[in-house]
Amino acid sequence: MQDPETKEMLADLIWLNAVIATELIQITENTSAILRKSPPPESCLAQHQDLRKTALEMAEKYRPSGATPTALARHLLKHQ
């Protein structure tokens, strides 16, 4: 895995999968809220937040942003 192109491709895929994962979490929460006609249970929201945090950490491990938050981090801060 010393090939820079392969490393770059894998880093891109890890980042993209983190984006997909966090968006799926949000879709699940939104769908749950629509079906329940109320917000998801607090326990689910807390667990989803932990999952988002893990996905973000994985994405930033391979796409470090330095001092500024990545676009993914800025976007996730808007999720409720």
PDB file of N, CA, C and O in Angstrom:
ATOM      1  N   MET A   1       0.831  -1.188   0.000  1.00  0.00           N
ATOM      2  CA  MET A   1       0.000   0.000   0.000  1.00  0.00           C
ATOM      3  C   MET A   1       0.876   1.252   0.000  1.00  0.00           C
ATOM      4  O   MET A   1       0.454   2.300   0.488  1.00  0.00           O
ATOM      5  N   GLN A   2       2.037   1.157  -0.518  1.00  0.00           N
ATOM      6  CA  GLN A   2       2.915   2.320  -0.585  1.00  0.00           C
ATOM      7  C   GLN A   2       2.611   3.204  -1.782  1.00  0.00           C
ATOM      8  O   GLN A   2       3.097   4.332  -1.867  1.00  0.00           O
ATOM      9  N   ASP A   3       1.817   2.700  -2.696  1.00  0.00           N
ATOM     10  CA  ASP A   3       1.462   3.451  -3.886  1.00  0.00           C
ATOM     11  C   ASP A   3       0.641   4.685  -3.491  1.00  0.00           C
ATOM     12  O   ASP A   3      -0.455   4.533  -2.951  1.00  0.00           O
ATOM     13  N   PRO A   4       1.142   5.903  -3.744  1.00  0.00           N
ATOM     14  CA  PRO A   4       0.422   7.115  -3.344  1.00  0.00           C
ATOM     15  C   PRO A   4      -0.977   7.222  -3.953  1.00  0.00           C
ATOM     16  O   PRO A   4      -1.898   7.713  -3.301  1.00  0.00           O
ATOM     17  N   GLU A   5      -1.139   6.774  -5.173  1.00  0.00           N
ATOM     18  CA  GLU A   5      -2.449   6.848  -5.818  1.00  0.00           C
ATOM     19  C   GLU A   5      -3.462   5.939  -5.102  1.00  0.00           C
ATOM     20  O   GLU A   5      -4.619   6.316  -4.918  1.00  0.00           O
ATOM     21  N   THR A   6      -3.022   4.762  -4.709  1.00  0.00           N
ATOM     22  CA  THR A   6      -3.905   3.841  -3.982  1.00  0.00           C
ATOM     23  C   THR A   6      -4.252   4.407  -2.615  1.00  0.00           C
ATOM     24  O   THR A   6      -5.402   4.334  -2.181  1.00  0.00           O
ATOM     25  N   LYS A   7      -3.257   4.970  -1.938  1.00  0.00           N
ATOM     26  CA  LYS A   7      -3.521   5.593  -0.635  1.00  0.00           C
ATOM     27  C   LYS A   7      -4.525   6.727  -0.759  1.00  0.00           C
ATOM     28  O   LYS A   7      -5.430   6.856   0.065  1.00  0.00           O
ATOM     29  N   GLU A   8      -4.365   7.538  -1.779  1.00  0.00           N
ATOM     30  CA  GLU A   8      -5.268   8.671  -2.007  1.00  0.00           C
ATOM     31  C   GLU A   8      -6.684   8.180  -2.292  1.00  0.00           C
ATOM     32  O   GLU A   8      -7.658   8.740  -1.788  1.00  0.00           O
ATOM     33  N   MET A   9      -6.789   7.134  -3.102  1.00  0.00           N
ATOM     34  CA  MET A   9      -8.098   6.586  -3.437  1.00  0.00           C
ATOM     35  C   MET A   9      -8.782   6.033  -2.183  1.00  0.00           C
ATOM     36  O   MET A   9      -9.971   6.271  -1.971  1.00  0.00           O
ATOM     37  N   LEU A  10      -8.042   5.300  -1.357  1.00  0.00           N
ATOM     38  CA  LEU A  10      -8.629   4.743  -0.137  1.00  0.00           C
ATOM     39  C   LEU A  10      -9.045   5.846   0.837  1.00  0.00           C
ATOM     40  O   LEU A  10     -10.087   5.742   1.484  1.00  0.00           O
ATOM     41  N   ALA A  11      -8.247   6.883   0.939  1.00  0.00           N
ATOM     42  CA  ALA A  11      -8.617   8.011   1.803  1.00  0.00           C
ATOM     43  C   ALA A  11      -9.895   8.667   1.303  1.00  0.00           C
ATOM     44  O   ALA A  11     -10.762   9.033   2.097  1.00  0.00           O
ATOM     45  N   ASP A  12     -10.013   8.816  -0.016  1.00  0.00           N
ATOM     46  CA  ASP A  12     -11.240   9.381  -0.593  1.00  0.00           C
ATOM     47  C   ASP A  12     -12.443   8.503  -0.284  1.00  0.00           C
ATOM     48  O   ASP A  12     -13.509   9.011   0.063  1.00  0.00           O
ATOM     49  N   LEU A  13     -12.283   7.202  -0.405  1.00  0.00           N
ATOM     50  CA  LEU A  13     -13.391   6.276  -0.147  1.00  0.00           C
ATOM     51  C   LEU A  13     -13.799   6.269   1.321  1.00  0.00           C
ATOM     52  O   LEU A  13     -14.988   6.196   1.634  1.00  0.00           O
ATOM     53  N   ILE A  14     -12.837   6.342   2.212  1.00  0.00           N
ATOM     54  CA  ILE A  14     -13.154   6.400   3.642  1.00  0.00           C
ATOM     55  C   ILE A  14     -13.944   7.665   3.939  1.00  0.00           C
ATOM     56  O   ILE A  14     -14.943   7.625   4.656  1.00  0.00           O
ATOM     57  N   TRP A  15     -13.496   8.787   3.388  1.00  0.00           N
ATOM     58  CA  TRP A  15     -14.199  10.053   3.612  1.00  0.00           C
ATOM     59  C   TRP A  15     -15.611   9.986   3.053  1.00  0.00           C
ATOM     60  O   TRP A  15     -16.564  10.385   3.721  1.00  0.00           O
ATOM     61  N   LEU A  16     -15.749   9.483   1.831  1.00  0.00           N
ATOM     62  CA  LEU A  16     -17.062   9.392   1.201  1.00  0.00           C
ATOM     63  C   LEU A  16     -17.992   8.473   1.989  1.00  0.00           C
ATOM     64  O   LEU A  16     -19.170   8.787   2.155  1.00  0.00           O
ATOM     65  N   ASN A  17     -17.488   7.363   2.468  1.00  0.00           N
ATOM     66  CA  ASN A  17     -18.308   6.459   3.277  1.00  0.00           C
ATOM     67  C   ASN A  17     -18.748   7.113   4.580  1.00  0.00           C
ATOM     68  O   ASN A  17     -19.856   6.863   5.053  1.00  0.00           O
ATOM     69  N   ALA A  18     -17.900   7.942   5.160  1.00  0.00           N
ATOM     70  CA  ALA A  18     -18.294   8.665   6.372  1.00  0.00           C
ATOM     71  C   ALA A  18     -19.425   9.641   6.064  1.00  0.00           C
ATOM     72  O   ALA A  18     -20.357   9.782   6.856  1.00  0.00           O
ATOM     73  N   VAL A  19     -19.348  10.313   4.920  1.00  0.00           N
ATOM     74  CA  VAL A  19     -20.424  11.224   4.515  1.00  0.00           C
ATOM     75  C   VAL A  19     -21.724  10.439   4.347  1.00  0.00           C
ATOM     76  O   VAL A  19     -22.768  10.837   4.864  1.00  0.00           O
ATOM     77  N   ILE A  20     -21.656   9.337   3.631  1.00  0.00           N
ATOM     78  CA  ILE A  20     -22.844   8.513   3.397  1.00  0.00           C
ATOM     79  C   ILE A  20     -23.419   8.020   4.720  1.00  0.00           C
ATOM     80  O   ILE A  20     -24.633   8.064   4.923  1.00  0.00           O
ATOM     81  N   ALA A  21     -22.571   7.558   5.606  1.00  0.00           N
ATOM     82  CA  ALA A  21     -23.041   7.037   6.897  1.00  0.00           C
ATOM     83  C   ALA A  21     -23.760   8.112   7.703  1.00  0.00           C
ATOM     84  O   ALA A  21     -24.827   7.864   8.265  1.00  0.00           O
ATOM     85  N   THR A  22     -23.182   9.295   7.758  1.00  0.00           N
ATOM     86  CA  THR A  22     -23.804  10.344   8.566  1.00  0.00           C
ATOM     87  C   THR A  22     -25.112  10.819   7.947  1.00  0.00           C
ATOM     88  O   THR A  22     -26.050  11.160   8.668  1.00  0.00           O
ATOM     89  N   GLU A  23     -25.181  10.844   6.622  1.00  0.00           N
ATOM     90  CA  GLU A  23     -26.437  11.230   5.971  1.00  0.00           C
ATOM     91  C   GLU A  23     -27.506  10.164   6.178  1.00  0.00           C
ATOM     92  O   GLU A  23     -28.679  10.498   6.345  1.00  0.00           O
ATOM     93  N   LEU A  24     -27.129   8.900   6.170  1.00  0.00           N
ATOM     94  CA  LEU A  24     -28.102   7.834   6.436  1.00  0.00           C
ATOM     95  C   LEU A  24     -28.639   7.915   7.857  1.00  0.00           C
ATOM     96  O   LEU A  24     -29.820   7.664   8.098  1.00  0.00           O
ATOM     97  N   ILE A  25     -27.775   8.264   8.789  1.00  0.00           N
ATOM     98  CA  ILE A  25     -28.236   8.454  10.172  1.00  0.00           C
ATOM     99  C   ILE A  25     -29.287   9.557  10.206  1.00  0.00           C
ATOM    100  O   ILE A  25     -30.320   9.419  10.861  1.00  0.00           O
ATOM    101  N   GLN A  26     -29.021  10.651   9.500  1.00  0.00           N
ATOM    102  CA  GLN A  26     -29.962  11.773   9.496  1.00  0.00           C
ATOM    103  C   GLN A  26     -31.271  11.390   8.825  1.00  0.00           C
ATOM    104  O   GLN A  26     -32.345  11.766   9.296  1.00  0.00           O
ATOM    105  N   ILE A  27     -31.190  10.650   7.736  1.00  0.00           N
ATOM    106  CA  ILE A  27     -32.409  10.192   7.057  1.00  0.00           C
ATOM    107  C   ILE A  27     -33.225   9.298   7.981  1.00  0.00           C
ATOM    108  O   ILE A  27     -34.451   9.399   8.022  1.00  0.00           O
ATOM    109  N   THR A  28     -32.554   8.430   8.715  1.00  0.00           N
ATOM    110  CA  THR A  28     -33.242   7.546   9.663  1.00  0.00           C
ATOM    111  C   THR A  28     -33.951   8.361  10.733  1.00  0.00           C
ATOM    112  O   THR A  28     -35.105   8.087  11.064  1.00  0.00           O
ATOM    113  N   GLU A  29     -33.268   9.360  11.274  1.00  0.00           N
ATOM    114  CA  GLU A  29     -33.895  10.212  12.295  1.00  0.00           C
ATOM    115  C   GLU A  29     -35.085  10.964  11.726  1.00  0.00           C
ATOM    116  O   GLU A  29     -36.137  11.036  12.362  1.00  0.00           O
ATOM    117  N   ASN A  30     -34.928  11.520  10.544  1.00  0.00           N
ATOM    118  CA  ASN A  30     -36.026  12.271   9.936  1.00  0.00           C
ATOM    119  C   ASN A  30     -37.226  11.375   9.648  1.00  0.00           C
ATOM    120  O   ASN A  30     -38.368  11.763   9.894  1.00  0.00           O
ATOM    121  N   THR A  31     -36.968  10.181   9.130  1.00  0.00           N
ATOM    122  CA  THR A  31     -38.046   9.233   8.840  1.00  0.00           C
ATOM    123  C   THR A  31     -38.748   8.816  10.120  1.00  0.00           C
ATOM    124  O   THR A  31     -39.975   8.737  10.167  1.00  0.00           O
ATOM    125  N   SER A  32     -37.972   8.551  11.149  1.00  0.00           N
ATOM    126  CA  SER A  32     -38.550   8.181  12.436  1.00  0.00           C
ATOM    127  C   SER A  32     -39.442   9.294  12.970  1.00  0.00           C
ATOM    128  O   SER A  32     -40.542   9.033  13.457  1.00  0.00           O
ATOM    129  N   ALA A  33     -38.975  10.522  12.881  1.00  0.00           N
ATOM    130  CA  ALA A  33     -39.760  11.664  13.369  1.00  0.00           C
ATOM    131  C   ALA A  33     -41.063  11.808  12.585  1.00  0.00           C
ATOM    132  O   ALA A  33     -42.107  12.107  13.165  1.00  0.00           O
ATOM    133  N   ILE A  34     -41.004  11.599  11.280  1.00  0.00           N
ATOM    134  CA  ILE A  34     -42.205  11.703  10.453  1.00  0.00           C
ATOM    135  C   ILE A  34     -43.205  10.615  10.833  1.00  0.00           C
ATOM    136  O   ILE A  34     -44.393  10.886  11.009  1.00  0.00           O
ATOM    137  N   LEU A  35     -42.717   9.387  10.957  1.00  0.00           N
ATOM    138  CA  LEU A  35     -43.613   8.272  11.273  1.00  0.00           C
ATOM    139  C   LEU A  35     -44.195   8.371  12.677  1.00  0.00           C
ATOM    140  O   LEU A  35     -45.364   8.050  12.894  1.00  0.00           O
ATOM    141  N   ARG A  36     -43.379   8.816  13.630  1.00  0.00           N
ATOM    142  CA  ARG A  36     -43.832   8.927  15.017  1.00  0.00           C
ATOM    143  C   ARG A  36     -44.634  10.210  15.271  1.00  0.00           C
ATOM    144  O   ARG A  36     -45.392  10.316  16.234  1.00  0.00           O
ATOM    145  N   LYS A  37     -44.435  11.173  14.372  1.00  0.00           N
ATOM    146  CA  LYS A  37     -44.983  12.515  14.561  1.00  0.00           C
ATOM    147  C   LYS A  37     -44.442  13.145  15.848  1.00  0.00           C
ATOM    148  O   LYS A  37     -45.113  13.927  16.522  1.00  0.00           O
ATOM    149  N   SER A  38     -43.220  12.776  16.152  1.00  0.00           N
ATOM    150  CA  SER A  38     -42.489  13.333  17.288  1.00  0.00           C
ATOM    151  C   SER A  38     -41.015  12.972  17.094  1.00  0.00           C
ATOM    152  O   SER A  38     -40.693  12.084  16.305  1.00  0.00           O
ATOM    153  N   PRO A  39     -40.137  13.645  17.797  1.00  0.00           N
ATOM    154  CA  PRO A  39     -38.703  13.344  17.642  1.00  0.00           C
ATOM    155  C   PRO A  39     -38.386  11.907  18.062  1.00  0.00           C
ATOM    156  O   PRO A  39     -39.121  11.311  18.851  1.00  0.00           O
ATOM    157  N   PRO A  40     -37.301  11.359  17.538  1.00  0.00           N
ATOM    158  CA  PRO A  40     -36.876  10.029  17.971  1.00  0.00           C
ATOM    159  C   PRO A  40     -36.552  10.048  19.473  1.00  0.00           C
ATOM    160  O   PRO A  40     -36.319  11.112  20.046  1.00  0.00           O
ATOM    161  N   PRO A  41     -36.540   8.881  20.100  1.00  0.00           N
ATOM    162  CA  PRO A  41     -36.194   8.825  21.521  1.00  0.00           C
ATOM    163  C   PRO A  41     -34.807   9.414  21.782  1.00  0.00           C
ATOM    164  O   PRO A  41     -33.907   9.313  20.948  1.00  0.00           O
ATOM    165  N   GLU A  42     -34.656  10.023  22.939  1.00  0.00           N
ATOM    166  CA  GLU A  42     -33.366  10.641  23.297  1.00  0.00           C
ATOM    167  C   GLU A  42     -32.224   9.635  23.248  1.00  0.00           C
ATOM    168  O   GLU A  42     -31.108   9.980  22.859  1.00  0.00           O
ATOM    169  N   SER A  43     -32.496   8.393  23.640  1.00  0.00           N
ATOM    170  CA  SER A  43     -31.432   7.380  23.617  1.00  0.00           C
ATOM    171  C   SER A  43     -30.923   7.165  22.193  1.00  0.00           C
ATOM    172  O   SER A  43     -29.722   6.999  21.983  1.00  0.00           O
ATOM    173  N   CYS A  44     -31.826   7.168  21.220  1.00  0.00           N
ATOM    174  CA  CYS A  44     -31.424   7.016  19.814  1.00  0.00           C
ATOM    175  C   CYS A  44     -30.623   8.225  19.352  1.00  0.00           C
ATOM    176  O   CYS A  44     -29.604   8.085  18.676  1.00  0.00           O
ATOM    177  N   LEU A  45     -31.085   9.397  19.718  1.00  0.00           N
ATOM    178  CA  LEU A  45     -30.375  10.610  19.307  1.00  0.00           C
ATOM    179  C   LEU A  45     -28.956  10.623  19.856  1.00  0.00           C
ATOM    180  O   LEU A  45     -28.019  11.009  19.157  1.00  0.00           O
ATOM    181  N   ALA A  46     -28.798  10.204  21.103  1.00  0.00           N
ATOM    182  CA  ALA A  46     -27.465  10.167  21.722  1.00  0.00           C
ATOM    183  C   ALA A  46     -26.575   9.137  21.022  1.00  0.00           C
ATOM    184  O   ALA A  46     -25.399   9.396  20.762  1.00  0.00           O
ATOM    185  N   GLN A  47     -27.139   7.984  20.724  1.00  0.00           N
ATOM    186  CA  GLN A  47     -26.358   6.956  20.028  1.00  0.00           C
ATOM    187  C   GLN A  47     -25.996   7.405  18.621  1.00  0.00           C
ATOM    188  O   GLN A  47     -24.882   7.165  18.156  1.00  0.00           O
ATOM    189  N   HIS A  48     -26.926   8.049  17.948  1.00  0.00           N
ATOM    190  CA  HIS A  48     -26.640   8.551  16.600  1.00  0.00           C
ATOM    191  C   HIS A  48     -25.539   9.605  16.636  1.00  0.00           C
ATOM    192  O   HIS A  48     -24.680   9.644  15.755  1.00  0.00           O
ATOM    193  N   GLN A  49     -25.565  10.446  17.643  1.00  0.00           N
ATOM    194  CA  GLN A  49     -24.519  11.465  17.768  1.00  0.00           C
ATOM    195  C   GLN A  49     -23.154  10.806  17.944  1.00  0.00           C
ATOM    196  O   GLN A  49     -22.166  11.257  17.365  1.00  0.00           O
ATOM    197  N   ASP A  50     -23.097   9.741  18.741  1.00  0.00           N
ATOM    198  CA  ASP A  50     -21.835   9.009  18.911  1.00  0.00           C
ATOM    199  C   ASP A  50     -21.374   8.394  17.594  1.00  0.00           C
ATOM    200  O   ASP A  50     -20.184   8.410  17.279  1.00  0.00           O
ATOM    201  N   LEU A  51     -22.319   7.851  16.826  1.00  0.00           N
ATOM    202  CA  LEU A  51     -21.973   7.267  15.531  1.00  0.00           C
ATOM    203  C   LEU A  51     -21.461   8.329  14.564  1.00  0.00           C
ATOM    204  O   LEU A  51     -20.503   8.099  13.826  1.00  0.00           O
ATOM    205  N   ARG A  52     -22.110   9.500  14.575  1.00  0.00           N
ATOM    206  CA  ARG A  52     -21.640  10.604  13.728  1.00  0.00           C
ATOM    207  C   ARG A  52     -20.218  11.001  14.098  1.00  0.00           C
ATOM    208  O   ARG A  52     -19.369  11.213  13.231  1.00  0.00           O
ATOM    209  N   LYS A  53     -19.977  11.096  15.392  1.00  0.00           N
ATOM    210  CA  LYS A  53     -18.654  11.492  15.882  1.00  0.00           C
ATOM    211  C   LYS A  53     -17.593  10.487  15.430  1.00  0.00           C
ATOM    212  O   LYS A  53     -16.509  10.874  14.995  1.00  0.00           O
ATOM    213  N   THR A  54     -17.912   9.199  15.536  1.00  0.00           N
ATOM    214  CA  THR A  54     -16.973   8.162  15.106  1.00  0.00           C
ATOM    215  C   THR A  54     -16.699   8.257  13.615  1.00  0.00           C
ATOM    216  O   THR A  54     -15.547   8.177  13.189  1.00  0.00           O
ATOM    217  N   ALA A  55     -17.751   8.427  12.817  1.00  0.00           N
ATOM    218  CA  ALA A  55     -17.570   8.549  11.369  1.00  0.00           C
ATOM    219  C   ALA A  55     -16.732   9.773  11.030  1.00  0.00           C
ATOM    220  O   ALA A  55     -15.874   9.714  10.149  1.00  0.00           O
ATOM    221  N   LEU A  56     -16.974  10.876  11.718  1.00  0.00           N
ATOM    222  CA  LEU A  56     -16.205  12.101  11.479  1.00  0.00           C
ATOM    223  C   LEU A  56     -14.731  11.894  11.844  1.00  0.00           C
ATOM    224  O   LEU A  56     -13.841  12.325  11.110  1.00  0.00           O
ATOM    225  N   GLU A  57     -14.480  11.241  12.967  1.00  0.00           N
ATOM    226  CA  GLU A  57     -13.092  10.977  13.370  1.00  0.00           C
ATOM    227  C   GLU A  57     -12.370  10.126  12.337  1.00  0.00           C
ATOM    228  O   GLU A  57     -11.203  10.365  12.025  1.00  0.00           O
ATOM    229  N   MET A  58     -13.078   9.127  11.809  1.00  0.00           N
ATOM    230  CA  MET A  58     -12.474   8.278  10.779  1.00  0.00           C
ATOM    231  C   MET A  58     -12.176   9.092   9.526  1.00  0.00           C
ATOM    232  O   MET A  58     -11.100   8.973   8.940  1.00  0.00           O
ATOM    233  N   ALA A  59     -13.125   9.909   9.124  1.00  0.00           N
ATOM    234  CA  ALA A  59     -12.936  10.725   7.921  1.00  0.00           C
ATOM    235  C   ALA A  59     -11.778  11.689   8.099  1.00  0.00           C
ATOM    236  O   ALA A  59     -10.959  11.850   7.195  1.00  0.00           O
ATOM    237  N   GLU A  60     -11.702  12.325   9.244  1.00  0.00           N
ATOM    238  CA  GLU A  60     -10.645  13.322   9.460  1.00  0.00           C
ATOM    239  C   GLU A  60      -9.286  12.687   9.704  1.00  0.00           C
ATOM    240  O   GLU A  60      -8.256  13.338   9.529  1.00  0.00           O
ATOM    241  N   LYS A  61      -9.276  11.426  10.107  1.00  0.00           N
ATOM    242  CA  LYS A  61      -8.011  10.711  10.270  1.00  0.00           C
ATOM    243  C   LYS A  61      -7.297  10.609   8.925  1.00  0.00           C
ATOM    244  O   LYS A  61      -6.073  10.717   8.847  1.00  0.00           O
ATOM    245  N   TYR A  62      -8.072  10.400   7.880  1.00  0.00           N
ATOM    246  CA  TYR A  62      -7.499  10.241   6.556  1.00  0.00           C
ATOM    247  C   TYR A  62      -7.589  11.500   5.706  1.00  0.00           C
ATOM    248  O   TYR A  62      -6.950  11.589   4.658  1.00  0.00           O
ATOM    249  N   ARG A  63      -8.369  12.461   6.144  1.00  0.00           N
ATOM    250  CA  ARG A  63      -8.491  13.751   5.472  1.00  0.00           C
ATOM    251  C   ARG A  63      -8.357  14.840   6.525  1.00  0.00           C
ATOM    252  O   ARG A  63      -9.302  15.590   6.769  1.00  0.00           O
ATOM    253  N   PRO A  64      -7.167  14.931   7.163  1.00  0.00           N
ATOM    254  CA  PRO A  64      -7.014  15.939   8.217  1.00  0.00           C
ATOM    255  C   PRO A  64      -7.212  17.345   7.668  1.00  0.00           C
ATOM    256  O   PRO A  64      -6.830  17.665   6.543  1.00  0.00           O
ATOM    257  N   SER A  65      -7.824  18.166   8.508  1.00  0.00           N
ATOM    258  CA  SER A  65      -8.139  19.518   8.049  1.00  0.00           C
ATOM    259  C   SER A  65      -7.255  20.583   8.691  1.00  0.00           C
ATOM    260  O   SER A  65      -7.413  21.770   8.406  1.00  0.00           O
ATOM    261  N   GLY A  66      -6.343  20.180   9.538  1.00  0.00           N
ATOM    262  CA  GLY A  66      -5.520  21.177  10.218  1.00  0.00           C
ATOM    263  C   GLY A  66      -6.348  21.942  11.238  1.00  0.00           C
ATOM    264  O   GLY A  66      -7.072  21.343  12.033  1.00  0.00           O
ATOM    265  N   ALA A  67      -6.241  23.252  11.214  1.00  0.00           N
ATOM    266  CA  ALA A  67      -6.905  24.082  12.222  1.00  0.00           C
ATOM    267  C   ALA A  67      -8.370  24.354  11.907  1.00  0.00           C
ATOM    268  O   ALA A  67      -9.137  24.698  12.805  1.00  0.00           O
ATOM    269  N   THR A  68      -8.771  24.204  10.645  1.00  0.00           N
ATOM    270  CA  THR A  68     -10.146  24.541  10.287  1.00  0.00           C
ATOM    271  C   THR A  68     -10.988  23.278  10.179  1.00  0.00           C
ATOM    272  O   THR A  68     -10.490  22.239   9.746  1.00  0.00           O
ATOM    273  N   PRO A  69     -12.249  23.354  10.564  1.00  0.00           N
ATOM    274  CA  PRO A  69     -13.110  22.177  10.441  1.00  0.00           C
ATOM    275  C   PRO A  69     -13.326  21.815   8.969  1.00  0.00           C
ATOM    276  O   PRO A  69     -13.384  22.686   8.102  1.00  0.00           O
ATOM    277  N   THR A  70     -13.441  20.525   8.713  1.00  0.00           N
ATOM    278  CA  THR A  70     -13.713  20.090   7.348  1.00  0.00           C
ATOM    279  C   THR A  70     -15.154  20.422   6.994  1.00  0.00           C
ATOM    280  O   THR A  70     -15.964  20.744   7.864  1.00  0.00           O
ATOM    281  N   ALA A  71     -15.459  20.339   5.718  1.00  0.00           N
ATOM    282  CA  ALA A  71     -16.838  20.558   5.272  1.00  0.00           C
ATOM    283  C   ALA A  71     -17.771  19.564   5.955  1.00  0.00           C
ATOM    284  O   ALA A  71     -18.901  19.908   6.303  1.00  0.00           O
ATOM    285  N   LEU A  72     -17.302  18.338   6.147  1.00  0.00           N
ATOM    286  CA  LEU A  72     -18.131  17.332   6.820  1.00  0.00           C
ATOM    287  C   LEU A  72     -18.392  17.741   8.258  1.00  0.00           C
ATOM    288  O   LEU A  72     -19.525  17.635   8.728  1.00  0.00           O
ATOM    289  N   ALA A  73     -17.384  18.199   8.959  1.00  0.00           N
ATOM    290  CA  ALA A  73     -17.569  18.617  10.353  1.00  0.00           C
ATOM    291  C   ALA A  73     -18.535  19.797  10.435  1.00  0.00           C
ATOM    292  O   ALA A  73     -19.415  19.821  11.296  1.00  0.00           O
ATOM    293  N   ARG A  74     -18.376  20.763   9.555  1.00  0.00           N
ATOM    294  CA  ARG A  74     -19.281  21.918   9.569  1.00  0.00           C
ATOM    295  C   ARG A  74     -20.716  21.479   9.288  1.00  0.00           C
ATOM    296  O   ARG A  74     -21.657  21.978   9.905  1.00  0.00           O
ATOM    297  N   HIS A  75     -20.874  20.548   8.359  1.00  0.00           N
ATOM    298  CA  HIS A  75     -22.208  20.061   8.009  1.00  0.00           C
ATOM    299  C   HIS A  75     -22.834  19.301   9.178  1.00  0.00           C
ATOM    300  O   HIS A  75     -24.012  19.487   9.483  1.00  0.00           O
ATOM    301  N   LEU A  76     -22.049  18.451   9.829  1.00  0.00           N
ATOM    302  CA  LEU A  76     -22.594  17.649  10.928  1.00  0.00           C
ATOM    303  C   LEU A  76     -23.020  18.501  12.105  1.00  0.00           C
ATOM    304  O   LEU A  76     -23.926  18.126  12.849  1.00  0.00           O
ATOM    305  N   LEU A  77     -22.382  19.635  12.280  1.00  0.00           N
ATOM    306  CA  LEU A  77     -22.770  20.515  13.383  1.00  0.00           C
ATOM    307  C   LEU A  77     -24.171  21.067  13.168  1.00  0.00           C
ATOM    308  O   LEU A  77     -24.819  21.497  14.122  1.00  0.00           O
ATOM    309  N   LYS A  78     -24.648  21.062  11.924  1.00  0.00           N
ATOM    310  CA  LYS A  78     -25.986  21.555  11.616  1.00  0.00           C
ATOM    311  C   LYS A  78     -27.060  20.491  11.793  1.00  0.00           C
ATOM    312  O   LYS A  78     -28.243  20.813  11.909  1.00  0.00           O
ATOM    313  N   HIS A  79     -26.651  19.218  11.814  1.00  0.00           N
ATOM    314  CA  HIS A  79     -27.633  18.148  12.017  1.00  0.00           C
ATOM    315  C   HIS A  79     -28.197  18.219  13.421  1.00  0.00           C
ATOM    316  O   HIS A  79     -27.478  18.487  14.384  1.00  0.00           O
ATOM    317  N   GLN A  80     -29.490  17.975  13.522  1.00  0.00           N
ATOM    318  CA  GLN A  80     -30.130  18.017  14.837  1.00  0.00           C
ATOM    319  C   GLN A  80     -30.827  16.717  15.100  1.00  0.00           C
ATOM    320  O   GLN A  80     -31.432  16.544  16.158  1.00  0.00           O
TER     321      GLN A  80
END
